[in-house]
Amino acid sequence: MKKKLEELDYYKQQAKNEFAFREMLKFAKPDLFVIFDLLEQTGINYFVIIKIIRQLHNLALGTGYGV
């Protein structure tokens, strides 16, 4: 029973942290907030997008065509 309560508290705290992060991002960087919100609404994994952008940047630097 105690484990269930700990899990519930964990998810409540996680939800509060995510809300606080969103509000901070909305206030500090509205442009990034819009991108983050769009990625979340569409269900796209933003870690994959970040890795793709990083690899394209590395490719551009390595070939000399992107500079």
N, C-alpha and C positions, 0 to 999 in steps of 0.2 A: 504494500500500500504506500509506503514511504517513497518508493521508487517512482510511482505514478505521480505523486505530488512534486517530486524534484523535476521530472520531465515537464510537467505542466508549468512550473516556475521557469524552467529553462526556455520554453517556447514563448512565454509571456515576456520574459526579459529580451529575448531575441527580437520579438515584434517591436518592443519599445526602442531598442537600439536601431533597428531599421528605420523606424519612423523619425527618430532624432537625426539619423544620417541624411535622410531625404530632406528634412527641413533645413539642415545645415547646408547641404548641397544647393538647394533651391535659393537660399539667401546668398551664398558665397559665389557660386558659379552657375547662374541660370542656364547658360548654354549647355553645360555638361549635364545638368539636371534633365533638360529636354531629351538629350540623346539617351541618357540612362532610362528615362521613363518610356521612350519609344522601344528600346531594346527589351525592356521588361514586358511591355504590353504585347509585343509580337512573339515573345518566348524565345528569342535568339540568345544563345549563350554568349555573353559578352567577353568571356575569357578567350573564346575561339576567335572572335573579331580582333581582340588585342593581339593575339599571336599571329594572325594573318597580316595585320598592319606591320607588326615588327619584322616579319619575314620579308615582306615587300620592301621595307626600308633597307634591310640588310642586302637584299638582292640589288636594289638600286645603288647602294654604296659599293658593292662588290664588283658590279659590271662597269661602272663608270657612266652608264647611260642615264641614270637617274639624278645625277648631280648637275 
